[in-house]
Amino acid sequence: MAKGKKKARRRASRSRIVLRWLALGGVALVAVLYVQPLRTYLDTRNHLMRRQSEVAQLRAQRDGLQKRLALSTSTTSLSLEARRLGYVKPGEHLFIVKGIDAWRRAHGASTIAPSG
């Protein structure tokens, strides 16, 4: 070969070019077919993570409620809670006094009751 001459590039045969395009088309088809299942998988995974977080919060809430239930089994605590809700024992009369804070401000009274 002479120095001035360039090597002639050998052109790929037509069947090889067609095979390459078919392989590329096959890869593109597989990629297109995987898009929807992959999107579904990611959405499901995100949904599952949100649900797991919700379950953890509900478990913590349940544990707190179980502790409250364990503490409230005594009759004294049940009685105090019932009075806080406005329940009275049979034979008692319920009196609702309004404006206590305004009266205390007007008379300069302390919010803490004097010990007797």
C-alpha positions as CSV (number, residue, x, y, z in Angstrom):
1,M,0.0,0.0,0.0
2,A,1.2,3.4,-0.8
3,K,1.4,6.1,1.8
4,G,-1.0,8.5,0.1
5,K,-3.8,6.0,-0.2
6,K,-6.3,5.6,2.5
7,K,-7.6,2.3,3.5
8,A,-10.9,1.6,1.9
9,R,-13.6,1.0,4.5
10,R,-15.4,-2.1,4.0
11,R,-19.1,-1.5,3.9
12,A,-21.3,-3.9,6.0
13,S,-23.5,-6.1,4.0
14,R,-27.2,-5.2,3.7
15,S,-28.3,-8.2,5.8
16,R,-26.1,-7.1,8.7
17,I,-27.6,-3.6,8.6
18,V,-31.1,-5.0,8.7
19,L,-30.2,-7.3,11.6
20,R,-28.8,-4.4,13.5
21,W,-31.9,-2.4,13.0
22,L,-34.1,-5.3,14.0
23,A,-32.0,-5.8,17.2
24,L,-32.3,-2.1,17.9
25,G,-36.1,-2.3,17.3
26,G,-36.4,-5.3,19.5
27,V,-34.6,-3.6,22.4
28,A,-36.8,-0.5,21.9
29,L,-39.9,-2.7,21.9
30,V,-38.8,-4.4,25.2
31,A,-38.1,-1.0,26.7
32,V,-41.6,0.3,25.7
33,L,-43.2,-2.9,27.1
34,Y,-41.4,-2.5,30.5
35,V,-42.5,1.2,31.0
36,Q,-46.0,0.5,32.3
37,P,-45.1,-2.4,34.6
38,L,-42.2,-0.4,36.0
39,R,-44.4,2.6,36.6
40,T,-47.0,0.4,38.3
41,Y,-44.3,-1.2,40.5
42,L,-43.0,2.3,41.6
43,D,-46.5,3.6,42.3
44,T,-47.3,0.4,44.3
45,R,-44.1,0.7,46.3
46,N,-44.8,4.3,47.2
47,H,-48.3,3.4,48.2
48,L,-47.0,0.6,50.4
49,M,-44.5,2.9,52.1
50,R,-47.3,5.4,52.9
51,R,-49.5,2.6,54.3
52,Q,-46.6,1.3,56.4
53,S,-46.1,4.8,57.8
54,E,-49.9,5.0,58.5
55,V,-49.8,1.6,60.3
56,A,-46.9,2.7,62.4
57,Q,-48.8,5.8,63.5
58,L,-51.9,3.8,64.2
59,R,-49.9,1.3,66.3
60,A,-48.4,4.2,68.3
61,Q,-51.9,5.6,68.8
62,R,-53.2,2.2,69.9
63,D,-50.4,1.8,72.4
64,G,-51.2,5.2,73.8
65,L,-54.9,4.4,74.1
66,Q,-54.0,1.0,75.8
67,K,-51.9,2.9,78.3
68,R,-54.8,5.3,79.0
69,L,-57.2,2.4,79.4
70,A,-54.8,0.7,81.9
71,L,-54.6,3.9,83.9
72,S,-58.3,4.6,83.8
73,T,-59.5,1.3,85.2
74,S,-59.7,2.6,88.8
75,T,-63.1,4.0,89.9
76,T,-61.5,7.2,91.1
77,S,-60.1,8.0,87.6
78,L,-63.3,7.0,86.0
79,S,-65.3,9.2,88.3
80,L,-63.0,12.2,87.6
81,E,-63.2,11.7,83.9
82,A,-67.0,11.4,84.1
83,R,-67.2,14.7,86.1
84,R,-64.9,16.3,83.5
85,L,-67.4,15.3,80.8
86,G,-70.3,16.7,82.8
87,Y,-71.8,13.6,84.3
88,V,-73.3,13.7,87.8
89,K,-74.2,10.9,90.2
90,P,-77.9,10.1,90.7
91,G,-79.4,12.5,93.1
92,E,-76.8,15.3,92.5
93,H,-77.6,18.6,90.9
94,L,-75.3,20.0,88.2
95,F,-74.5,23.7,88.5
96,I,-72.7,25.4,85.6
97,V,-70.9,28.6,86.7
98,K,-69.8,30.9,83.9
99,G,-67.5,33.9,83.9
100,I,-65.2,32.9,86.7
101,D,-62.1,34.1,84.9
102,A,-63.7,37.5,84.3
103,W,-64.8,37.8,87.9
104,R,-61.2,36.9,89.1
105,R,-59.7,39.6,86.8
106,A,-62.2,42.2,88.0
107,H,-61.6,41.4,91.7
108,G,-57.8,40.7,91.4
109,A,-58.3,37.2,92.8
110,S,-55.6,34.6,92.2
111,T,-56.3,31.7,90.0
112,I,-55.0,29.3,92.6
113,A,-57.4,28.5,95.4
114,P,-56.2,29.2,98.9
115,S,-55.3,26.1,100.9
116,G,-57.4,25.7,103.9
